[in-house]
Structures are given as structure tokens and as C-alpha cells.
Amino acid sequence: MKESYCGLCDQCQLGSPDFQAAVAKIKTYVDQLPAFWQQQCLQEGQEVSLVEFRRGLDWFLGLAQCPGCKDAGGLKRCDIRSCAEKRQQSRCYICPDHDSCRHLVFV
């Protein structure tokens, strides 16, 4: 089970076999699109970069084995992890400064 200080890794779906299968299926469909489909199917201004989209799918597929930040996964420079380790807190919610923590604003 993936574990983190903030709780984000605990609920992460990246390693879920169902999620990985869905991403792989989407990648298969995208790879089957003819090269000219955008010119024929999308109106001006609706273009998308299939190269970037494929890169995003590969990114998801590459993270299937992330162990969570408590086991060396996640971002190398995570302010939340650094703070929790410095304060010797096993979880952010037990920290006395949790309610006013600037690191947890986006969580």
C-alpha cells in the first residue's frame, strides 16, 4: 500500500490494475487514429497534440510502481514530505500546525 504524509499517495490510483488497463486501452485507440483525422474531424481551434497526449499516457503507465513518498516515491523535492520529516510527524494531520499549514493549501 502506498503511504504518504499528506494522504495523497494513500488514495492514488496509478498502481491500480483497472486504471492501468484503462490508460493502456486509450493509448491503443489513440495509436490507431489515422494521421489526418485532426484535419478532417476538428474545427479550427480544436486541435490537440497527440504527441503530448501520448506522452501523458506514457507518464501514467510509467508510474504504476510508485511506492508512495514514505517509501522513496513521489516528488524528489516535496515541501510536505520535508516538513513532516523535519518535524518527525508520521502524518500531517497530527501536526499541531496542520490547520494553518501553507504546504497543505492545495490538498
C-alpha positions, 0 to 999 in steps of 0.5 A: 500500500502506498503511504504518504504524509499528506494522504495523497499517495494513500488514495492514488490510483496509478498502481491500480490494475483497472486504471492501468488497463484503462490508460493502456486501452486509450493509448491503443485507440489513440495509436490507431487514429489515422494521421489526418483525422485532426484535419478532417474531424476538428474545427479550427481551434480544436486541435490537440497534440497527440504527441503530448497526449501520448506522452501523458499516457506514457507518464501514467503507465510509467508510474504504476510502481510508485511506492508512495513518498514514505517509501522513496516515491513521489516528488524528489523535492516535496515541501510536505514530505520535508516538513513532516520529516523535519518535524518527525510527524508520521502524518500531517494531520497530527501536526499541531500546525496542520490547520494553518499549514501553507504546504497543505493549501492545495490538498 
